[in-house]
Amino acid sequence: MENSARTIKAKYTPKMSVVKGKLKAKKSANDKIAINTLAPNFNFINNRGETISYKALKI
Amino acid sequence: MGLFTVSCSPEEDITEIAPVETQLAEKPANLSNLELEILNLVNQHRTSLGLSQLEQLNIISNVAETHTSYMIENDKVSHDNFSQRVTLLTNNAAAKNVGENVAYGFNSAQGVVSGWLNSDSHRDIIENPNYSHFGIAIEKNTSGRNYFTQIFIEK
């Protein structure tokens, strides 16, 4: 028997599950985008009705 | 002027329920004077630090426009569906890293850029040496107040 190996690149298809009443994307082994790393870079600064917020992701 | 407060939790942050679009047609961004002024101010700031200037890409501004419209429709400042924009920019602009600064209520380019630069986390995105391209979209809500989305990518 021929011994072969192949690699399949998964497309970005996050599975959804309900966590604390909200839909939360799960990270699968082949996800190119690390969903779980989205949260850390995130904040709001309020200044007399002026609001700013940021988010960054290293893919 | 009343104080506008926003709160966010990690659970809210990772809510991603809308389907992911994989293609976005590139069209001329037709940037407004305010949008161009902000891009210029950001590049002037980067130049003052010896960093490379960023190149505006229509595809990035178009993606930013979808989020600015979303924030206006939902009447809130947010990064909802950020992973969808990352996916769009990964697939259509070969993005390796993506950063996004949003803002609400500023009336001038200098005001909003100063607001971002006075915040360490926002300034880190503007001053990231790895970013090479950016885009922006600004729209007014029905009250005449501006919503801003500026997106940075590394190609």
Backbone of each chain as ProteinMPNN parsed JSONL, in Angstrom:
{"seq_chain_A": "MENSARTIKAKYTPKMSVVKGKLKAKKSANDKIAINTLAPNFNFINNRGETISYKALKI", "coords_chain_A": {"N_chain_A": [[0.859, -1.187, 0.0], [0.499, 2.146, -0.798], [2.09, 4.646, 0.962], [0.825, 7.534, 1.862], [0.48, 11.03, 2.475], [-1.486, 13.806, 3.134], [-2.301, 17.249, 3.165], [-4.885, 19.182, 4.315], [-6.192, 22.3, 3.959], [-8.188, 24.054, 6.016], [-11.072, 26.03, 5.443], [-12.196, 29.248, 6.627], [-14.368, 28.578, 8.847], [-15.962, 29.037, 11.407], [-17.256, 27.246, 14.183], [-20.304, 27.482, 15.98], [-21.384, 28.1, 19.282], [-23.484, 28.323, 22.159], [-22.721, 30.499, 24.687], [-23.099, 31.626, 27.842], [-25.556, 32.619, 27.074], [-25.018, 33.861, 24.703], [-23.925, 33.829, 21.296], [-20.952, 32.221, 20.543], [-17.9, 32.055, 18.917], [-16.068, 29.164, 18.133], [-12.713, 28.061, 18.181], [-11.237, 26.107, 15.797], [-8.893, 23.451, 15.082], [-7.691, 23.936, 12.633], [-8.243, 26.52, 11.996], [-7.441, 29.472, 10.392], [-7.584, 31.981, 11.375], [-7.243, 33.209, 14.544], [-9.657, 33.086, 16.583], [-9.953, 33.274, 19.323], [-8.134, 35.114, 20.145], [-9.076, 37.593, 19.744], [-10.157, 39.23, 21.686], [-8.338, 40.6, 23.578], [-7.144, 43.141, 22.826], [-8.759, 45.788, 23.261], [-10.77, 48.473, 24.029], [-12.523, 51.283, 25.527], [-12.547, 54.785, 25.518], [-13.894, 57.501, 26.989], [-14.815, 60.835, 26.339], [-16.324, 63.487, 27.075], [-18.626, 62.903, 25.493], [-17.302, 62.118, 23.259], [-16.013, 59.3, 21.81], [-13.684, 56.643, 21.675], [-12.309, 53.652, 20.336], [-10.506, 50.592, 20.012], [-9.131, 47.84, 18.169], [-7.149, 45.025, 17.498], [-5.559, 42.53, 15.526], [-3.337, 39.931, 15.179], [-2.68, 37.897, 12.576]], "CA_chain_A": [[0.0, 0.0, 0.0], [1.27, 3.385, -0.863], [1.961, 5.475, 2.156], [0.708, 8.926, 1.418], [-0.048, 11.991, 3.444], [-1.934, 15.024, 2.47], [-2.698, 18.317, 4.078], [-6.09, 19.903, 3.892], [-6.333, 23.586, 4.616], [-9.596, 24.342, 6.29], [-11.516, 27.4, 5.258], [-12.623, 29.892, 7.868], [-15.747, 28.21, 9.124], [-16.055, 28.839, 12.853], [-18.462, 26.633, 14.731], [-20.95, 28.369, 16.938], [-22.026, 27.503, 20.434], [-24.047, 29.349, 23.028], [-22.007, 30.661, 25.946], [-23.733, 32.676, 28.623], [-26.672, 33.191, 26.341], [-24.586, 34.532, 23.488], [-23.224, 32.973, 20.354], [-19.509, 32.374, 20.658], [-17.198, 31.294, 17.887], [-15.035, 28.27, 18.637], [-11.537, 27.936, 17.325], [-10.898, 24.733, 15.466], [-7.452, 23.261, 14.959], [-7.172, 24.437, 11.374], [-8.642, 27.904, 11.747], [-6.33, 30.373, 10.096], [-7.753, 33.157, 12.219], [-7.37, 32.796, 15.933], [-10.806, 33.811, 17.124], [-9.819, 33.496, 20.757], [-7.212, 36.201, 20.446], [-9.679, 38.864, 19.356], [-10.635, 40.049, 22.783], [-7.471, 41.379, 24.47], [-6.894, 44.527, 22.45], [-10.097, 46.347, 23.121], [-11.184, 49.335, 25.136], [-13.206, 52.511, 25.193], [-12.198, 55.965, 26.309], [-14.941, 58.491, 26.774], [-14.356, 62.191, 26.589], [-17.384, 64.456, 26.811], [-19.427, 62.503, 24.352], [-16.436, 61.62, 22.206], [-15.662, 57.938, 22.187], [-12.767, 55.945, 20.775], [-12.111, 52.253, 20.662], [-9.583, 49.976, 19.075], [-9.008, 46.392, 18.184], [-6.099, 44.602, 16.583], [-5.409, 41.084, 15.434], [-2.22, 39.386, 14.409], [-3.197, 36.678, 11.961]], "C_chain_A": [[0.895, 1.237, 0.0], [1.022, 4.215, 0.387], [1.939, 6.942, 1.743], [0.154, 9.784, 2.535], [-0.492, 13.227, 2.688], [-2.391, 16.018, 3.527], [-3.913, 19.031, 3.51], [-6.165, 21.19, 4.679], [-7.81, 23.901, 4.8], [-9.902, 25.795, 6.0], [-12.001, 27.944, 6.591], [-14.096, 29.619, 8.091], [-15.914, 27.963, 10.615], [-17.363, 28.177, 13.265], [-19.021, 27.543, 15.811], [-21.508, 27.555, 18.107], [-22.521, 28.624, 21.325], [-23.289, 29.363, 24.346], [-22.607, 31.854, 26.668], [-24.805, 33.401, 27.808], [-26.291, 33.882, 25.057], [-23.894, 33.537, 22.573], [-21.73, 33.253, 20.426], [-18.83, 31.485, 19.624], [-16.131, 30.426, 18.541], [-13.89, 28.216, 17.648], [-11.29, 26.453, 17.058], [-9.412, 24.66, 15.162], [-6.895, 23.92, 13.702], [-7.589, 25.873, 11.071], [-7.42, 28.764, 11.497], [-6.381, 31.591, 11.005], [-8.027, 32.71, 13.648], [-8.465, 33.607, 16.609], [-10.581, 34.182, 18.586], [-8.862, 34.627, 21.106], [-7.802, 37.563, 20.124], [-9.879, 39.79, 20.538], [-9.606, 40.978, 23.442], [-7.303, 42.848, 24.096], [-8.208, 45.267, 22.223], [-10.41, 47.259, 24.29], [-11.966, 50.544, 24.63], [-12.667, 53.636, 26.076], [-13.222, 57.032, 25.982], [-14.433, 59.879, 27.122], [-15.44, 63.181, 26.17], [-18.176, 64.127, 25.549], [-18.615, 62.014, 23.181], [-15.873, 60.274, 22.655], [-14.679, 57.362, 21.185], [-12.59, 54.511, 21.258], [-11.203, 51.629, 19.621], [-9.637, 48.468, 19.196], [-7.94, 46.01, 17.174], [-5.966, 43.089, 16.621], [-4.198, 40.735, 14.603], [-2.649, 38.036, 13.88], [-2.122, 35.602, 11.936]], "O_chain_A": [[1.896, 1.323, 0.711], [-0.117, 4.443, 0.795], [2.955, 7.495, 1.322], [-0.551, 9.305, 3.423], [0.121, 13.611, 1.692], [-2.806, 15.651, 4.627], [-3.93, 19.428, 2.345], [-6.199, 21.181, 5.91], [-8.569, 23.996, 3.834], [-9.094, 26.682, 6.275], [-12.19, 27.2, 7.553], [-14.96, 30.337, 7.588], [-15.998, 26.814, 11.048], [-18.434, 28.51, 12.757], [-18.285, 28.279, 16.467], [-22.035, 26.458, 17.923], [-22.027, 29.749, 21.251], [-23.224, 28.349, 25.042], [-22.613, 32.967, 26.144], [-24.932, 34.625, 27.855], [-27.154, 34.44, 24.38], [-23.348, 32.531, 23.025], [-21.306, 34.407, 20.374], [-19.159, 30.307, 19.486], [-15.38, 30.892, 19.398], [-14.083, 28.315, 16.436], [-11.154, 25.655, 17.986], [-8.751, 25.687, 15.005], [-5.763, 24.405, 13.7], [-7.308, 26.38, 9.985], [-6.481, 28.781, 12.293], [-5.349, 32.16, 11.36], [-8.94, 31.927, 13.907], [-8.214, 34.688, 17.142], [-10.968, 35.263, 19.032], [-8.798, 35.047, 22.262], [-7.112, 38.578, 20.218], [-9.779, 41.009, 20.398], [-9.983, 42.08, 23.841], [-7.32, 43.711, 24.974], [-8.695, 45.348, 21.095], [-10.315, 46.834, 25.442], [-12.046, 50.78, 23.425], [-12.37, 53.425, 27.252], [-13.388, 57.415, 24.823], [-13.702, 60.058, 28.096], [-15.457, 63.65, 25.032], [-18.361, 64.966, 24.668], [-19.181, 61.536, 22.198], [-15.327, 60.147, 23.751], [-14.822, 57.57, 19.98], [-12.71, 54.218, 22.447], [-11.142, 52.089, 18.481], [-10.118, 47.909, 20.182], [-7.847, 46.616, 16.107], [-6.234, 42.457, 17.642], [-4.052, 41.186, 13.467], [-2.948, 37.127, 14.655], [-2.367, 34.496, 11.454]]}, "seq_chain_B": "MGLFTVSCSPEEDITEIAPVETQLAEKPANLSNLELEILNLVNQHRTSLGLSQLEQLNIISNVAETHTSYMIENDKVSHDNFSQRVTLLTNNAAAKNVGENVAYGFNSAQGVVSGWLNSDSHRDIIENPNYSHFGIAIEKNTSGRNYFTQIFIEK", "coords_chain_B": {"N_chain_B": [[-23.26, 69.155, 26.733], [-23.913, 65.718, 26.761], [-22.638, 62.893, 28.588], [-21.372, 60.156, 26.966], [-21.538, 56.843, 27.435], [-20.018, 53.673, 27.257], [-19.993, 50.201, 27.578], [-18.273, 47.076, 27.679], [-17.901, 43.579, 27.368], [-15.778, 40.644, 27.302], [-17.322, 38.498, 26.363], [-19.318, 39.749, 24.911], [-17.757, 40.832, 23.032], [-16.828, 38.808, 21.34], [-18.991, 37.956, 19.978], [-20.222, 36.679, 17.113], [-22.269, 36.442, 14.707], [-23.309, 36.852, 12.191], [-23.302, 35.816, 8.724], [-20.218, 35.059, 7.04], [-18.882, 37.045, 4.554], [-17.095, 36.403, 1.63], [-16.06, 37.755, -0.496], [-15.509, 41.029, -1.699], [-16.399, 43.573, -3.699], [-14.121, 45.776, -5.253], [-14.206, 49.208, -5.264], [-14.024, 52.66, -6.253], [-13.074, 54.643, -3.517], [-13.771, 57.275, -3.072], [-13.061, 59.386, -1.177], [-13.879, 61.659, 1.436], [-13.149, 65.131, 2.241], [-12.648, 65.322, 4.989], [-12.018, 62.67, 5.617], [-9.709, 62.315, 4.041], [-8.088, 64.194, 5.272], [-7.661, 63.089, 7.775], [-6.26, 60.743, 7.109], [-3.974, 61.934, 6.066], [-2.994, 63.265, 8.339], [-2.368, 61.108, 9.979], [-0.357, 59.906, 8.465], [1.487, 62.013, 8.459], [2.15, 62.035, 11.15], [3.345, 59.513, 11.407], [5.521, 59.872, 9.695], [6.927, 61.792, 11.109], [8.008, 60.271, 13.051], [9.768, 58.746, 11.748], [8.699, 56.574, 10.515], [7.298, 54.493, 7.904], [5.13, 55.841, 5.366], [1.654, 55.18, 5.069], [-0.308, 53.483, 2.614], [-3.319, 54.303, 1.075], [-5.933, 52.052, 0.518], [-8.592, 51.241, -1.582], [-10.183, 48.996, -1.114], [-9.899, 48.598, 1.6], [-11.008, 50.925, 2.672], [-13.582, 50.564, 1.757], [-14.371, 48.316, 3.198], [-14.193, 49.439, 5.736], [-16.242, 51.262, 5.492], [-18.507, 49.642, 5.524], [-18.575, 48.959, 8.189], [-18.785, 51.409, 9.524], [-21.333, 52.182, 8.672], [-22.753, 50.123, 9.852], [-22.374, 50.714, 12.596], [-23.755, 53.117, 12.79], [-26.338, 52.303, 12.107], [-26.875, 50.7, 14.277], [-26.526, 52.431, 16.29], [-24.301, 52.65, 18.042], [-20.925, 52.595, 19.232], [-18.601, 50.241, 18.225], [-16.823, 47.085, 17.794], [-18.022, 45.08, 16.509], [-18.305, 42.041, 14.682], [-15.702, 42.042, 13.806], [-13.955, 40.006, 13.063], [-15.015, 39.197, 10.674], [-14.395, 41.32, 9.004], [-11.663, 41.095, 9.093], [-11.364, 38.642, 7.808], [-12.361, 39.309, 5.259], [-10.402, 41.155, 4.471], [-8.169, 39.601, 4.592], [-8.69, 37.782, 2.563], [-9.078, 39.415, 0.336], [-7.226, 41.466, 0.276], [-4.85, 40.46, 0.99], [-4.101, 40.628, 3.67], [-2.066, 40.431, 6.57], [-1.901, 41.218, 9.189], [-4.265, 43.022, 11.123], [-5.563, 46.08, 12.212], [-7.843, 48.154, 14.001], [-9.232, 51.262, 14.509], [-11.847, 52.975, 16.007], [-14.235, 55.648, 16.291], [-16.345, 58.169, 17.775], [-18.311, 61.076, 17.591], [-16.451, 63.131, 17.356], [-15.536, 66.265, 15.87], [-13.637, 67.162, 14.143], [-10.754, 66.473, 12.051], [-8.257, 66.78, 13.275], [-9.036, 66.648, 15.913], [-10.008, 63.997, 16.301], [-7.79, 62.461, 15.587], [-5.935, 63.38, 17.445], [-7.201, 62.447, 19.73], [-6.936, 59.662, 19.384], [-4.125, 59.484, 19.36], [-3.521, 60.251, 21.921], [-4.114, 58.096, 23.411], [-2.672, 55.191, 24.547], [-3.118, 52.6, 23.476], [-4.489, 53.035, 21.085], [-2.661, 54.631, 19.792], [-0.597, 52.833, 19.489], [-1.495, 51.265, 17.383], [-1.613, 53.139, 15.278], [1.069, 53.755, 15.142], [2.275, 51.407, 14.495], [4.917, 49.724, 13.066], [4.717, 47.72, 11.221], [2.433, 47.9, 9.727], [1.166, 48.615, 6.483], [-0.776, 49.582, 4.79], [-3.853, 51.435, 4.697], [-7.283, 52.411, 5.417], [-10.34, 54.331, 5.456], [-13.513, 55.35, 6.775], [-16.071, 57.657, 7.199], [-19.123, 58.68, 8.537], [-22.097, 60.601, 9.081], [-24.514, 60.416, 11.687], [-28.115, 60.525, 12.167], [-28.329, 62.608, 13.88], [-26.318, 64.217, 13.195], [-23.798, 63.677, 14.097], [-20.489, 62.408, 13.963], [-19.406, 59.165, 12.959], [-16.578, 57.106, 13.006], [-14.446, 54.877, 11.252], [-11.344, 53.499, 11.087], [-9.091, 51.506, 9.439], [-6.237, 49.464, 9.557], [-3.736, 47.629, 7.836], [-1.308, 45.009, 7.545], [0.449, 43.976, 4.788]], "CA_chain_B": [[-23.116, 67.885, 26.004], [-24.014, 64.609, 27.683], [-21.56, 61.912, 28.554], [-21.742, 58.924, 26.271], [-20.784, 55.76, 28.051], [-20.115, 52.376, 26.596], [-19.325, 49.124, 28.29], [-18.083, 45.908, 26.83], [-17.303, 42.419, 28.006], [-15.214, 39.74, 26.305], [-18.36, 37.679, 25.751], [-19.957, 40.557, 23.888], [-16.782, 41.139, 21.998], [-16.6, 37.731, 20.396], [-20.238, 37.573, 19.337], [-20.065, 36.713, 15.655], [-23.393, 35.613, 14.29], [-23.67, 37.073, 10.798], [-22.485, 35.014, 7.81], [-18.991, 35.685, 6.56], [-18.775, 37.256, 3.121], [-15.731, 36.091, 1.24], [-15.62, 38.639, -1.558], [-16.053, 42.383, -1.652], [-15.964, 44.259, -4.912], [-13.357, 46.983, -5.016], [-14.724, 50.356, -5.997], [-13.364, 53.881, -5.782], [-13.55, 54.995, -2.19], [-14.303, 58.642, -3.09], [-12.902, 59.862, 0.186], [-14.245, 63.046, 1.718], [-12.029, 65.952, 2.718], [-12.369, 64.948, 6.376], [-11.328, 61.378, 5.595], [-8.353, 62.531, 3.524], [-7.321, 64.953, 6.259], [-7.245, 62.154, 8.826], [-5.197, 59.899, 6.561], [-2.762, 62.754, 5.974], [-2.476, 63.508, 9.688], [-1.754, 59.863, 10.44], [0.923, 59.744, 7.761], [2.415, 63.032, 8.962], [2.636, 61.578, 12.459], [4.284, 58.408, 11.187], [6.736, 60.432, 9.11], [7.662, 62.492, 12.159], [8.684, 59.253, 13.86], [10.644, 57.975, 10.884], [8.005, 55.384, 10.031], [6.84, 54.587, 6.518], [3.762, 56.312, 5.159], [0.72, 54.119, 4.689], [-0.993, 53.7, 1.348], [-4.759, 54.068, 1.147], [-6.489, 51.068, -0.406], [-10.053, 51.352, -1.642], [-10.819, 47.83, -0.516], [-9.923, 48.779, 3.052], [-11.994, 51.961, 2.966], [-14.909, 49.989, 1.532], [-14.672, 47.478, 4.364], [-14.441, 50.376, 6.842], [-17.559, 51.873, 5.29], [-19.558, 48.719, 5.972], [-18.662, 48.982, 9.654], [-19.328, 52.704, 9.943], [-22.779, 52.104, 8.454], [-23.283, 49.22, 10.882], [-22.418, 51.41, 13.887], [-24.841, 54.099, 12.737], [-27.612, 51.574, 12.144], [-27.068, 50.165, 15.624], [-26.39, 53.563, 17.212], [-23.305, 52.367, 19.075], [-19.533, 52.389, 18.829], [-18.302, 48.836, 18.488], [-15.99, 46.342, 16.843], [-18.776, 43.881, 16.159], [-18.0, 41.379, 13.404], [-14.338, 42.376, 13.4], [-13.324, 38.858, 12.396], [-15.477, 39.169, 9.28], [-13.592, 42.288, 8.245], [-10.333, 40.498, 8.97], [-11.466, 37.628, 6.759], [-12.469, 40.015, 3.98], [-9.131, 41.773, 4.116], [-7.236, 38.507, 4.345], [-8.99, 37.168, 1.267], [-9.122, 40.375, -0.771], [-6.111, 42.407, 0.299], [-3.675, 39.723, 1.466], [-3.717, 41.166, 4.975], [-1.468, 39.516, 7.539], [-2.33, 41.755, 10.476], [-5.293, 44.043, 10.956], [-5.901, 46.894, 13.376], [-9.015, 48.985, 13.716], [-9.593, 52.316, 15.449], [-13.144, 53.584, 15.725], [-14.491, 56.821, 17.116], [-17.689, 58.75, 17.653], [-18.595, 62.366, 18.199], [-15.463, 64.173, 17.068], [-15.974, 67.152, 14.786], [-12.535, 67.558, 13.266], [-9.71, 65.473, 11.85], [-7.244, 66.955, 14.309], [-9.606, 66.196, 17.184], [-10.081, 62.539, 16.438], [-6.425, 61.923, 15.554], [-5.343, 63.676, 18.758], [-7.8, 61.503, 20.668], [-6.281, 58.361, 19.207], [-2.706, 59.556, 19.741], [-3.433, 60.416, 23.373], [-4.416, 56.795, 24.009], [-1.561, 54.293, 24.218], [-3.509, 51.458, 22.652], [-4.8, 53.523, 19.739], [-1.418, 55.111, 19.198], [0.172, 51.651, 19.08], [-1.949, 50.857, 16.047], [-1.174, 54.158, 14.316], [2.544, 53.755, 15.039], [2.783, 50.056, 14.23], [5.791, 49.793, 11.885], [4.42, 46.636, 10.279], [1.308, 48.221, 8.854], [1.582, 49.182, 5.201], [-1.906, 50.168, 4.082], [-4.989, 51.765, 5.561], [-8.486, 52.944, 4.797], [-11.16, 55.034, 6.438], [-14.876, 55.731, 6.385], [-16.749, 58.506, 8.184], [-20.493, 59.053, 8.179], [-22.858, 61.259, 10.147], [-25.803, 59.816, 12.003], [-29.231, 61.445, 11.947], [-28.115, 63.771, 14.749], [-25.212, 64.997, 12.658], [-22.532, 63.353, 14.765], [-19.654, 61.55, 13.121], [-18.871, 57.852, 13.307], [-15.329, 56.888, 12.283], [-13.754, 53.583, 11.258], [-10.075, 53.5, 10.371], [-8.529, 50.154, 9.47], [-4.837, 49.343, 9.149], [-3.333, 46.248, 7.584], [0.041, 44.662, 7.073], [0.369, 43.052, 3.654]], "C_chain_B": [[-23.13, 66.73, 26.997], [-22.866, 63.633, 27.521], [-22.07, 60.633, 27.93], [-20.902, 57.802, 26.821], [-21.046, 54.459, 27.327], [-19.418, 51.357, 27.452], [-19.237, 47.928, 27.376], [-17.488, 44.781, 27.646], [-16.724, 41.522, 26.928], [-16.276, 38.902, 25.613], [-19.061, 38.459, 24.642], [-19.02, 40.737, 22.708], [-16.675, 40.052, 20.958], [-17.902, 37.22, 19.796], [-20.105, 37.756, 17.834], [-21.158, 35.849, 15.07], [-23.756, 35.787, 12.826], [-22.789, 36.218, 9.889], [-21.292, 35.786, 7.29], [-19.046, 35.831, 5.045], [-17.32, 37.047, 2.733], [-15.209, 37.0, 0.145], [-16.245, 40.005, -1.363], [-15.502, 43.12, -2.858], [-15.218, 45.532, -4.55], [-13.923, 48.108, -5.876], [-14.013, 51.593, -5.489], [-13.947, 54.331, -4.449], [-14.154, 56.396, -2.147], [-14.251, 59.269, -1.696], [-13.281, 61.336, 0.312], [-13.006, 63.812, 2.174], [-11.65, 65.578, 4.151], [-11.609, 63.631, 6.437], [-9.883, 61.547, 5.108], [-7.481, 63.256, 4.54], [-6.817, 64.033, 7.373], [-6.116, 61.252, 8.329], [-3.883, 60.678, 6.488], [-2.149, 63.002, 7.345], [-1.787, 62.261, 10.241], [-0.399, 59.666, 9.763], [1.943, 60.795, 8.197], [2.999, 62.603, 10.302], [3.653, 60.456, 12.283], [5.604, 58.933, 10.618], [7.591, 61.112, 10.177], [8.434, 61.528, 13.048], [9.656, 58.413, 13.034], [10.009, 56.699, 10.37], [7.547, 55.59, 8.593], [5.42, 55.149, 6.466], [2.907, 55.145, 4.693], [0.015, 54.504, 3.396], [-2.473, 53.391, 1.514], [-5.164, 53.047, 0.103], [-8.003, 51.181, -0.387], [-10.749, 50.184, -0.967], [-10.909, 47.98, 0.996], [-10.961, 49.838, 3.433], [-13.412, 51.438, 2.752], [-15.32, 49.092, 2.697], [-14.97, 48.367, 5.579], [-15.832, 50.992, 6.728], [-18.684, 50.949, 5.756], [-19.7, 48.768, 7.486], [-19.182, 50.325, 10.165], [-20.847, 52.707, 9.782], [-23.434, 51.214, 9.514], [-23.413, 49.943, 12.223], [-23.551, 52.427, 13.903], [-26.196, 53.399, 12.842], [-27.919, 51.08, 13.549], [-26.876, 51.217, 16.71], [-25.432, 53.252, 18.361], [-21.921, 52.232, 18.445], [-19.156, 50.952, 19.168], [-17.247, 48.311, 17.523], [-16.705, 45.046, 16.46], [-18.324, 43.356, 14.796], [-16.599, 41.71, 12.884], [-13.693, 41.218, 12.63], [-13.794, 38.734, 10.947], [-14.674, 40.145, 8.432], [-12.162, 41.761, 8.06], [-10.332, 39.463, 7.851], [-11.543, 38.268, 5.385], [-11.118, 40.559, 3.54], [-8.035, 40.727, 3.918], [-7.427, 37.953, 2.94], [-8.835, 38.14, 0.095], [-7.951, 41.345, -0.814], [-4.84, 41.768, 0.837], [-3.167, 40.25, 2.809], [-3.136, 40.072, 5.866], [-1.827, 39.918, 8.967], [-3.32, 42.88, 10.225], [-5.505, 44.768, 12.276], [-7.032, 47.834, 13.02], [-9.218, 49.996, 14.844], [-10.957, 52.875, 15.048], [-13.328, 54.773, 16.666], [-15.892, 57.346, 16.84], [-17.682, 60.142, 18.263], [-17.585, 63.455, 17.939], [-15.894, 64.98, 15.852], [-14.866, 67.511, 13.807], [-11.529, 66.424, 13.143], [-8.672, 65.562, 12.957], [-7.753, 66.438, 15.651], [-9.569, 64.686, 17.33], [-8.68, 61.932, 16.4], [-5.718, 62.196, 16.884], [-5.899, 62.731, 19.819], [-7.153, 60.137, 20.58], [-4.832, 58.414, 19.693], [-2.525, 59.727, 21.241], [-3.791, 59.143, 24.126], [-3.342, 55.809, 23.571], [-1.959, 53.209, 23.221], [-3.835, 51.877, 21.225], [-3.536, 53.985, 19.02], [-0.556, 53.944, 18.73], [-0.228, 51.183, 17.686], [-1.445, 51.846, 15.004], [0.333, 54.083, 14.079], [3.119, 52.371, 14.769], [3.632, 50.069, 12.96], [5.487, 48.735, 10.84], [3.268, 46.968, 9.325], [1.806, 48.937, 7.604], [0.463, 49.909, 4.47], [-3.019, 50.499, 5.079], [-6.171, 52.265, 4.732], [-9.359, 53.556, 5.868], [-12.547, 55.291, 5.883], [-15.512, 56.507, 7.526], [-18.144, 58.807, 7.66], [-21.127, 59.75, 9.375], [-24.137, 60.479, 10.416], [-26.901, 60.877, 11.841], [-29.14, 62.691, 12.824], [-26.95, 64.631, 14.285], [-23.885, 64.738, 13.318], [-21.79, 62.268, 13.976], [-19.335, 60.202, 13.767], [-17.66, 57.602, 12.416], [-14.916, 55.418, 12.369], [-12.488, 53.735, 10.449], [-9.433, 52.133, 10.557], [-7.121, 50.171, 8.887], [-4.539, 47.882, 8.858], [-1.841, 46.178, 7.286], [-0.133, 43.682, 5.932], [1.597, 42.164, 3.618]], "O_chain_B": [[-22.408, 66.776, 27.993], [-22.221, 63.556, 26.476], [-23.1, 60.1, 28.341], [-19.678, 57.813, 26.685], [-22.15, 54.192, 26.853], [-18.35, 51.631, 27.999], [-20.011, 47.78, 26.431], [-16.657, 45.015, 28.523], [-17.121, 41.614, 25.767], [-16.164, 38.617, 24.42], [-19.361, 37.918, 23.578], [-19.438, 40.786, 21.552], [-16.449, 40.351, 19.786], [-17.917, 36.161, 19.169], [-19.898, 38.87, 17.352], [-20.987, 34.636, 14.949], [-24.453, 34.939, 12.268], [-21.647, 35.922, 10.242], [-21.343, 37.005, 7.122], [-19.235, 34.846, 4.332], [-16.416, 37.478, 3.449], [-14.006, 37.008, -0.116], [-17.385, 40.118, -0.911], [-14.29, 43.269, -3.014], [-15.627, 46.274, -3.657], [-14.092, 47.951, -7.085], [-13.453, 51.574, -4.393], [-15.164, 54.39, -4.279], [-14.972, 56.681, -1.272], [-15.278, 59.632, -1.123], [-13.035, 62.14, -0.587], [-11.96, 63.226, 2.454], [-10.467, 65.524, 4.488], [-10.666, 63.488, 7.216], [-8.954, 60.99, 5.692], [-6.288, 62.976, 4.66], [-5.693, 64.18, 7.853], [-5.136, 61.025, 9.039], [-2.818, 60.15, 6.808], [-0.929, 62.956, 7.501], [-0.747, 62.355, 10.894], [0.583, 59.304, 10.412], [3.134, 60.499, 8.294], [4.19, 62.783, 10.559], [4.698, 60.451, 12.934], [6.678, 58.486, 11.018], [8.819, 61.021, 10.155], [9.394, 61.915, 13.715], [10.287, 57.49, 13.548], [10.704, 55.829, 9.844], [7.424, 56.722, 8.125], [4.623, 54.961, 7.386], [3.384, 54.24, 4.009], [-0.226, 55.679, 3.121], [-2.837, 52.337, 2.034], [-4.785, 53.159, -1.063], [-8.624, 51.214, 0.676], [-11.784, 50.357, -0.323], [-11.882, 47.54, 1.608], [-11.704, 49.666, 4.399], [-14.334, 51.818, 3.474], [-16.473, 49.107, 3.128], [-15.885, 48.084, 6.353], [-16.512, 51.214, 7.73], [-19.684, 51.403, 6.311], [-20.804, 48.635, 8.015], [-19.939, 50.368, 11.135], [-21.565, 53.184, 10.661], [-24.523, 51.511, 10.007], [-24.426, 49.811, 12.908], [-24.233, 52.582, 14.916], [-27.083, 53.845, 13.569], [-29.077, 51.045, 13.965], [-27.041, 50.936, 17.897], [-25.722, 53.559, 19.517], [-21.772, 51.817, 17.295], [-19.376, 50.503, 20.293], [-16.84, 48.987, 16.578], [-16.068, 44.045, 16.13], [-18.005, 44.123, 13.888], [-16.344, 41.664, 11.68], [-12.971, 41.438, 11.658], [-13.065, 38.229, 10.094], [-14.314, 39.847, 7.293], [-11.542, 41.957, 7.015], [-9.405, 39.415, 7.043], [-10.872, 37.828, 4.451], [-10.738, 40.436, 2.375], [-7.088, 40.947, 3.163], [-6.462, 37.691, 2.222], [-8.497, 37.726, -1.014], [-7.712, 41.981, -1.841], [-3.86, 42.463, 1.11], [-1.961, 40.31, 3.05], [-3.639, 38.949, 5.913], [-2.029, 39.07, 9.835], [-3.22, 43.6, 9.231], [-5.611, 44.14, 13.329], [-7.163, 48.259, 11.872], [-9.36, 49.613, 16.005], [-11.184, 53.207, 13.885], [-12.662, 54.882, 17.696], [-16.525, 57.022, 15.835], [-17.11, 60.355, 19.331], [-17.838, 64.612, 18.274], [-16.527, 64.461, 14.932], [-15.128, 68.1, 12.758], [-11.451, 65.541, 13.997], [-8.255, 64.545, 13.511], [-6.995, 65.861, 16.43], [-9.148, 64.161, 18.361], [-8.414, 60.971, 17.123], [-4.989, 61.342, 17.389], [-5.169, 62.27, 20.697], [-6.855, 59.522, 21.604], [-4.367, 57.491, 20.363], [-1.472, 59.38, 21.776], [-3.77, 59.125, 25.356], [-3.122, 55.61, 22.376], [-1.244, 52.934, 22.257], [-3.506, 51.172, 20.271], [-3.361, 53.768, 17.821], [0.131, 54.038, 17.713], [0.62, 50.753, 16.904], [-0.914, 51.446, 13.968], [0.813, 54.315, 12.97], [4.336, 52.19, 14.812], [3.124, 50.392, 11.886], [5.944, 48.834, 9.701], [3.153, 46.382, 8.249], [2.731, 49.748, 7.654], [0.726, 50.761, 3.621], [-3.103, 49.913, 6.159], [-6.066, 52.503, 3.529], [-9.142, 53.326, 7.058], [-12.732, 55.43, 4.674], [-15.493, 56.068, 8.676], [-18.323, 59.145, 6.49], [-20.748, 59.521, 10.523], [-24.764, 59.951, 9.498], [-26.624, 62.0, 11.422], [-29.788, 63.702, 12.552], [-26.632, 65.647, 14.902], [-22.936, 65.499, 13.123], [-22.39, 61.353, 13.411], [-19.036, 60.119, 14.958], [-17.707, 57.854, 11.212], [-15.023, 54.795, 13.425], [-12.538, 54.06, 9.263], [-9.255, 51.661, 11.68], [-6.856, 50.806, 7.866], [-5.033, 46.995, 9.553], [-1.216, 47.143, 6.844], [-0.796, 42.658, 6.093], [1.719, 41.315, 2.734]]}, "name": "protein", "num_of_chains": 2, "seq": "MENSARTIKAKYTPKMSVVKGKLKAKKSANDKIAINTLAPNFNFINNRGETISYKALKIMGLFTVSCSPEEDITEIAPVETQLAEKPANLSNLELEILNLVNQHRTSLGLSQLEQLNIISNVAETHTSYMIENDKVSHDNFSQRVTLLTNNAAAKNVGENVAYGFNSAQGVVSGWLNSDSHRDIIENPNYSHFGIAIEKNTSGRNYFTQIFIEK"}
